[in-house]
């Protein structure tokens, strides 16, 4: 069955300066429950590739590998490597059949988090609380994250490179979720919102009329509310992001998100699937 591309653009994404964000407050932004782009001050200078490699090159991180296919239906595989290896080995960049990305939850290393960002983020995001996370993401051009939702509030900061995001408002059956029993309940059967079969997923096409599309530039932070569907694609040869996942009672108003989150957490624990826990021995 042929697919019918969905023309993207959608609704505008509000923008604010960092001082406005501080005045408005993190909690007020979470209550508003709409995506927002926050421009960081010009004075904030975080670490790019060279700085991250120098400071954290010896850190053990998780390498995610999956086929370079936006319609891939299999789960990624993970391997523990040194961060310096990812930077040094050209195979991670040039392998035409695989997408490789680095993820490490460094919430227990606030000095490293602050150095990477260029400002003190602990009080602002309270990321060291139980279930919260401060994740370092590193990827090469073309790496694609299929459509899904998070059970946590998401503040994503671009440090180097650009990422294209497609966002869509909360919902469940309208997005044709994959198998909950196989731990895919937070993911849509329509893997790529840029290429949706209108006959197969008519409710989704209607929902995507409310989508937002944006390119997150270095020095910008995206607030992505809990339960909002999204996908992301890395646009540069080197893309470095930090994101904070924060728990919030809002999840109680979205029982499908809560139910899927609890089941997926149990599934990952029983199956030994990577679950974004803090990096071992990362406290500083």
C-alpha positions in Angstrom: 0.0 0.0 0.0 1.5 3.3 -1.0 2.1 6.0 1.6 1.0 9.6 1.5 3.5 12.1 2.9 2.1 14.5 5.4 3.0 18.1 4.7 4.8 19.4 7.8 5.0 22.9 9.3 1.9 22.8 11.5 1.3 25.2 14.4 3.9 27.7 15.6 6.0 27.0 18.6 6.2 29.8 21.2 9.6 31.2 22.0 11.0 33.0 25.0 14.3 34.3 26.3 16.1 32.6 29.2 15.3 35.5 31.6 11.6 35.1 30.7 11.8 31.4 31.4 13.3 32.1 34.8 10.6 34.7 35.6 7.8 32.4 34.3 9.2 29.4 36.2 9.7 25.8 35.3 6.5 24.7 37.0 4.4 27.3 35.3 5.7 26.1 31.9 4.9 22.5 32.8 1.3 23.5 33.8 0.9 25.3 30.5 1.6 22.0 28.8 2.7 23.2 25.3 6.1 23.0 23.7 8.3 26.1 24.0 11.7 27.0 22.7 13.9 28.9 25.1 16.9 30.9 23.9 19.9 30.7 26.2 22.0 33.8 26.9 24.9 34.5 24.6 27.1 34.4 27.6 26.4 30.7 28.2 29.1 28.7 26.5 28.9 24.9 27.1 31.3 22.3 25.9 31.4 21.1 22.3 33.0 17.9 21.0 36.6 18.8 22.0 35.6 19.9 25.5 33.4 16.9 26.1 36.1 14.6 24.8 38.7 16.2 27.0 36.6 16.2 30.2 34.6 12.9 29.8 36.6 10.9 27.2 37.4 8.1 29.8 33.7 7.8 30.9 31.9 4.5 30.1 28.8 5.3 28.1 26.1 3.3 26.3 26.2 3.0 22.5 22.8 2.5 20.9 23.0 0.8 17.5 20.1 0.1 15.1 19.6 -0.3 11.3 19.6 3.0 9.4 16.0 2.5 8.4 13.2 4.8 9.6 10.8 1.9 9.3 12.9 -0.5 11.4 10.6 -2.5 13.7 13.3 -4.1 15.9 14.7 -2.8 19.1 18.1 -1.2 19.2 21.1 -3.0 20.7 23.3 -1.5 23.3 27.0 -1.8 24.2 29.2 -0.2 26.8 32.2 1.7 25.4 34.4 4.5 26.4 33.3 7.9 25.1 36.7 8.5 23.5 36.2 5.4 21.4 33.0 6.8 19.9 34.8 10.0 18.9 37.8 8.2 17.5 36.3 5.3 15.6 35.2 6.5 12.1 33.0 3.4 11.7 30.4 4.9 14.0 30.1 7.8 11.5 30.6 6.1 8.2 28.7 2.7 8.5 26.0 3.0 5.9 23.8 0.3 7.4 23.7 1.5 11.0 22.8 4.5 13.2 24.9 4.9 16.3 24.2 7.2 19.2 25.7 7.7 22.7 23.5 8.1 25.8 24.6 8.5 29.4 22.6 9.6 32.4 25.1 11.7 34.4 22.7 13.1 36.9 25.1 12.0 39.8 27.9 14.2 38.3 26.6 17.7 38.7 30.1 19.2 38.1 30.2 17.5 34.7 26.6 18.6 33.9 27.4 22.2 34.7 30.7 22.1 32.7 28.9 20.6 29.7 26.1 23.2 29.8 28.0 26.3 30.9 25.6 27.1 33.8 24.4 25.6 37.1 21.4 23.5 36.3 20.8 21.6 39.5 18.5 24.0 41.2 16.8 24.9 37.9 15.8 21.3 37.1 16.3 19.4 40.3 17.5 16.5 38.2 19.1 14.5 41.0 15.7 13.4 42.4 14.7 9.8 42.1 13.4 8.9 38.6 14.7 12.2 37.1 17.7 12.2 34.7 20.3 14.4 33.1 21.2 12.7 29.8 24.1 13.3 27.5 23.2 12.5 23.9 25.8 12.4 21.1 24.9 11.4 17.5 26.0 11.7 13.9 24.1 13.0 10.9 21.0 11.1 9.9 20.4 9.3 13.2 16.6 9.1 13.6 14.4 8.5 16.7 11.1 7.0 15.7 7.8 8.5 16.9 7.1 7.9 20.6 6.1 9.7 23.8 8.0 10.2 27.1 6.5 9.6 30.6 8.6 12.5 32.0 8.8 16.2 31.3 11.6 16.9 28.9 14.0 19.9 28.7 16.4 19.4 25.8 19.4 21.7 25.2 21.3 21.7 21.9 25.1 22.3 22.5 26.5 21.4 19.1 24.7 20.5 15.8 21.0 20.8 15.0 18.1 18.4 15.4 14.8 18.5 13.6 11.8 17.6 15.8 8.2 16.8 14.9 5.8 17.1 17.8 2.2 16.2 18.2 -0.2 16.6 21.2 -1.2 13.9 23.7 -3.4 11.0 22.6 -3.3 7.2 22.5 -5.5 5.3 20.2 -5.2 8.1 17.6 -1.5 7.3 17.3 -2.0 3.5 16.8 0.4 2.3 19.5 2.5 -0.7 19.0 2.5 -3.8 21.2 2.3 -2.9 24.9 3.2 -6.5 25.9 6.4 -6.3 23.9 7.4 -3.0 25.6 6.5 -0.8 22.6 3.4 0.8 24.0 5.0 4.3 23.9 5.7 3.9 20.2 3.4 4.3 17.1 2.9 1.8 14.3 3.5 4.8 12.1 7.2 5.0 12.7 7.8 8.3 10.8 5.3 11.2 11.0 6.8 12.5 7.8 5.5 9.5 5.9 2.1 8.4 7.1 -0.3 6.0 5.2 -3.5 8.0 5.3 -5.7 4.9 4.6 -4.1 2.8 7.3 -3.8 5.5 10.0 -6.7 8.0 9.3 -7.0 9.1 13.0 -3.3 9.9 13.1 -3.5 12.1 10.0 -6.2 14.1 11.7 -4.1 14.4 14.9 -1.1 15.6 12.9 -3.0 18.6 11.8 -2.1 19.9 15.3 1.6 19.0 14.9 4.6 21.3 15.5 7.8 21.2 13.5 11.1 22.8 14.6 14.9 22.7 14.2 16.6 23.0 17.5 19.8 25.1 17.1 22.8 25.3 19.4 22.1 27.6 22.3 18.4 26.7 22.4 16.4 24.6 24.8 13.2 22.8 23.9 10.5 22.2 26.6 8.6 19.0 25.5 5.7 18.2 27.8 5.0 14.7 29.2 2.9 12.6 26.9 3.5 14.6 23.7 4.4 12.5 20.8 7.6 13.3 18.9 10.4 12.2 16.7 13.9 13.7 16.1 16.5 13.6 13.4 20.2 14.7 13.7 21.2 17.1 11.0 24.9 17.6 11.5 28.0 15.4 11.4 28.3 15.9 15.2 25.3 16.6 17.4 25.6 17.0 21.2 22.6 17.5 23.5 21.8 17.5 27.2 18.3 16.7 28.3 16.6 16.6 31.7 13.8 14.2 32.3 11.6 15.2 35.3 8.8 13.4 36.9 5.5 15.3 37.4 2.0 14.6 38.9 0.6 15.5 35.5 1.1 11.8 34.5 -1.9 11.0 36.8 -4.1 12.9 34.3 -2.9 10.8 31.4 -3.6 7.2 32.6 -2.5 5.7 29.3 1.0 7.3 29.8 1.2 6.1 33.4 0.0 2.6 32.5 2.5 2.2 29.6 5.3 3.7 31.7 4.8 1.2 34.6 4.5 -1.8 32.2 7.5 -0.7 30.1 9.6 -0.2 33.3 8.8 -3.7 34.4 9.3 -5.2 30.9 12.8 -3.6 30.6 13.8 -4.8 34.1 12.7 -8.4 33.4 14.2 -8.5 29.9 17.4 -6.7 30.8 16.7 -3.8 28.4 18.6 -0.6 28.9 16.6 1.7 31.2 18.5 5.0 31.4 19.7 4.5 34.9 22.6 6.8 36.2 26.0 5.9 34.9 27.8 3.7 37.5 30.5 5.5 39.5 29.7 8.9 38.0 29.3 10.8 41.3 31.5 13.8 41.6 
